[in-house]
């Protein structure tokens, strides 16, 4: 994991997927962007159309994961007991991994980054773990 230090998401993607096109879309909440590395297609328009489908699919899936996490938190707090953070975090991680994997498999577009208001949201373990799960690099990748 230490080989990732100092590497930007764009550098990692360019290293791992040199033949893919990076495309960004605004998130459904309008506060950020999601980035995807998509396999080339017959034309730039075809790539962008497939990327748009991938984005709609991923955005819906990731929002559903977030809603389940929030519901679990609220249910735990509403019952007067402490929410099971470990279990909820594991479910969140698994949901994020599945959303990334399913989007890649279905549309050949790999979600790899999110930004909110132009700032990389790396502090969020949810996105960071999804990113780390998808990429496995040997030392010196960047």
N, C-alpha and C positions, 0 to 999 in steps of 0.2 A: 504494500500500500504506500510505502514511502516514496516510490517512484512517481506517484501522482502529485506529490507536493510541488507547487509552483507551476503546475500545468493548468491551462484554461480548458474548459469543456470543449471549446472549438479545436484546440490543439490535439486533445485526446481523440476526438472524432475524426479529425483529418488523418491522424496516424493510423487509427484502427480501420477506418473506412475511406480510403482515398478516392474511391470511385463513386461516392455518394454526394448528393446535393443537399445542402443545409437550407431548410425552409423554416420560417417562424410564423406563428399565428398568435393573435391576441387570445388570451384565455377567456372563458365564458363570463367570468366576473368582471372583465374589462380592466383589471388591475395589473395584468402582467402578460408575458408572452411565453409560449412553449416552443421549443426548438426540436426539430426532427432532422435526422439524416436519412434521406430516401434514396433507394436504388434508382439508377438512371432508367429512363423509359424511352419510348420512340420519339418523344418531343418534350420540350420544356413545358408545354401546356398539359401534356399527359402526366408528367411528374407532379406538377402543381395540383392537378385535379385529384390524383391519388393521395397526395399529402393532405389536401383539404378533407378528404374522407377519413384519413387516419386521425387527423386532429379532432374532428367531430366525435369519432369513436373513442379516442383516448380521453378527451375532455369529459364526456359523459361518464366513462368508467371511473376516472379519478375523482370526479365529483361524488359519485355513488360511494366510493370507498370513504371519502371524507365525511359524508353524511352518516354512514354506518358508525364510524369512529365517534362522531359527535353524539349520535343517539346513545351509544354505549356509555359515553362519559356522563351525559345527562341522566340516563337511567340509573347509573350508580349513585350519582349525587342526589337524585330525587328520592331514592330509597333510604336516604339517611346514612348510607354506608360509603366507604371510600371506594371509588371506581378501581377496578383491577387494571392498573396502568400497564403492567407487564403483558397481560393477555391482549389488551386493546392495542398496544404498540405492535405486538407480534401480528395481529390481524391486519393492522394498517400496513405494515411492511409487506406482508404476503399479498395484500390487495394491490399495492403499488407495483410489486414485481410482476404480478399477473397482468396488470393493465399494460405495462411496458412490453412484456412478452407477447401478449395477444395482438397488440397493435403492430409489432414488428412482423409477426407471423402472417397476419391477415393482409397488411398493406405494404410490407417491405419498407416501412418507415420506422426508424428507431427514435423514440422520444429520448432526449438526452439532457435537457436543460430547461429550467424555468427562471424567469426574471420577473420581479415585481417592481414596477415604477423604474425600470432600467437598472435595477440593482440585482445582481445574482443572489439568489436566495439559498446559498449553501448552508446557512446556519440551521436550516430546517432538516432534521434527520430523516423525515419522510422522503424528500427528494434526494438527499445525499445517498441514502441506502439504495434507492431505486437506481441511481447512477452507478454506484459501486457494484451492485449486483450484476448489472448488464455488462460491465467492462472488466476484463481481467487482463492486466498488462504485466509483462515481465519488467524487471528493473531497467531503467534507461529508455522507457517508451517515449519520453518527452525530451 
